[in-house]
Structures are given as C-alpha cells and as structure tokens.
Amino acid sequence: MTPCAVSVFYGSQTGCAESIAQRIYDEAMEKQLDAELHPLNDKVETRDGHFVVIVCSTTGNGDPPDNCGKFWRYVKRRTQPDDMLAKLRYTVLGLGDTNYDKFCFMGKSIEKRMRELGAQSFYEFAAADEAMGLEESVEPWLNGLWEAFDKANGVIGVATDVGSSSSCVKESSAYGDEATDALPAGKKSLTLATVNASYLLEKLISYEKMFGPLDAPTETPEDLPRLQSSLLSMRSTNPVLASVVGAEYLTAPHAARKVLRLDVDVSGLNIQYVPGDSIGIKCPNRLEDVDALLSCLGVNGDEIFSAEPVAATNGRAAKRKNTSIHFPSPCNVRDVFLNHVDILSVPKKAAVRALATYCSDEEERARMLLLSSKTGAQKYKVRTVT
C-alpha cells in the first residue's frame, strides 16, 4: 500500500513555528508516511488526496514571517479560482501573542483563505498563545493531530508501532516509562571558570594583525557616502548596534511570566518605524557561562569548523527543503555558543529528544527521552520549566 502524502509547511520568523513543524514531520516519518517539510514560500502540492499541515506565526503588526510572505501574496489574490486548492485536505496551527491586537492574524487568515480556495479541513484550527505558554495549547493540538489524520485518511498510517492513534510518537519500551527517576551518578554541581576579559579586547584589536596596515589613506566617516535606506533593512542576519538606556519590569516580582520594558537608543541609526513594528534584541551569553559549558563538554572553543545542511542521501533528509544554518560558517565553537545559541533558556521537548540521540550514557539517554515524551510531561515541567 502506498503511504499517504503529507506536507508540513511552516511560516517562522524566530524558529519556533519551524521547530513545531519539524516535530510533526518527524512524527509523520515515524508513522512511515510519505512526508515532506517546507517553508511556506515553497510551492504547495495540489494532487488528489494530499494532506497539508501548516504551522505559522505572526510578526510585526499582523504581518507574515519572511518565509511566508511570497505564499501569502500568491494565495490572497482575488483572481485565484475558488477551487484552486480543492484537492487538498489541511489543518492550520497559528502561533501568536494575546498582548497584540492581531493575535494569530496570519494563522487565522491562512486558514480562512484555504477554505475560500476549496481546501477541506481535516482537523480543527488552533491558536497557540505565547502569553499563556505555547506548551499549554500546542501539546493538546499535537496529541489529537494523528487521530484526526487517521480518520480522514481511512487507515492508521501504514503499519506502525505507535499504539493508540491519538498519541504522539511513542517512546520504545527501553526508553519510555521504564526510565528511572534516579539521576546518573556523577557531579552535582559545576564551578564556573574565571575568564580574563582581555579575550574580548583581543578580538576587537585583531583587524590589523589579520590584514596589516592599509596602503591608502581613508576618509573620515562623516565624508563617506551614505547607503540608500532601502539597503539598510535590519533583520536577524543584519543587526545594528544600539544602547540600552533603561530597563524596568512591568510584572510583579513573582509573576510566572515576566514582562520587561527596555528603552533602546536608536538615534543616528536611520531606522524608520511605525507603531506596531516589532524588533528583536540579540544578546550574547555571558562569556564565563560559555567557557564553563565548553569546559564541561571538553571542547576547545577556539577550534574552527564549517557546517552545511545534511546531504539528501536518505528518505528523511531528502524531503527537507531549504534547511538553513543559523550561524556563520566557518566559525569557531566559542562564537557559536556565545552569540548564536541560547544556552540558558528552557529547552523545548523537541530539542531534548534530539539531544538524547547523542547521549553516550544510556541512563541519561533514557531520562531525556522520558522528559520529552507524553508520559513524562509532568516531570518535564518540574525538572526543566520550574
């Protein structure tokens, strides 16, 4: 029997929607389905019996993420035929924040437009609220996704060991409920290393050492021609340096979710903005935390390495489109942990599950798989979130 085709699409600005889409794709592959993973700007297939799962966030004042804009401009054209997507069966998960007026605007808009173009919904739309915690609304929706898919498809996948169709991918018995609560023996604490701050200075003054003296005199900054404002688009890949001149907590000291107001000085940066625009603050980790982590891992922070997307040599990798790397390559290990990885945030379940694959200690692997499983949801909250 030919597996049913499932395409998982995401519109993601910061990577959250993409990580959820990645999880859905991985679960589809576990069920031995013919699955693919794409950003929404990739073409949506419209063949008969095709299932589409869309996970999309909202950015700015109700705007689509960068990797969704092309798709949204295409499908919202009023000249599109009413039956353009009639062959599709779909569902949409929208991500948003109720602190903003246009909560889950893109998710809701895509869901509505899919219906207008003839697509048939096989599972209810859900709006996940960042203000209340995405886990609280995303997990129940994910838990019911495959049950709805099985009913719409008329079969339970293609031969699977997942058990109940309403469950997410189930852990194997070796690493599921049988995992013990006991932590592996070993160090219970870690002493942070003291690092000389001169490391930063070395990086700042190394230009002349690398390139030598200039052969020609340079003009002063005031005399240099200005770039066109259209070329100065500020994105995560092209940040600008600004000063934080004030900070204040807007929530109570013991609030479960903290809200921080930052006053940022952008004078002289030629930034054009209107009310409702959003900005991202890119903060490096503390150097002492990074060096402590490198010491714990036994890794040389100055080691230079290059990274590239996994070659499409197997079924799962071949179905992933436009895999991106979120740090420069080549790069040194310390820079990755310092500027491109949030090493102090609470890890998502998908990250915990992925890291478990690389555990050399079987007890630690079992523990991580339990924390990332459905049955370990309460333990995950106690041991990681709180």
WOPEHU-V178130 format. One record per helix or strand of 3 or more residues. SS is the DSSP state (2 for helix, 1 for strand). FROM is the first residue (numbers start at 0). TO is the last residue. If there is no record, write none. Layout:
SS,FROM,TO
SS,FROM,TO
//
This chain:
1,4,10
2,15,29
1,33,38
1,49,56
2,68,74
1,87,95
2,104,115
1,125,128
2,133,152
2,197,203
2,206,210
2,220,222
2,228,230
1,242,248
1,259,264
2,286,296
2,314,317
2,332,339
2,348,355
2,361,370
2,376,384
//
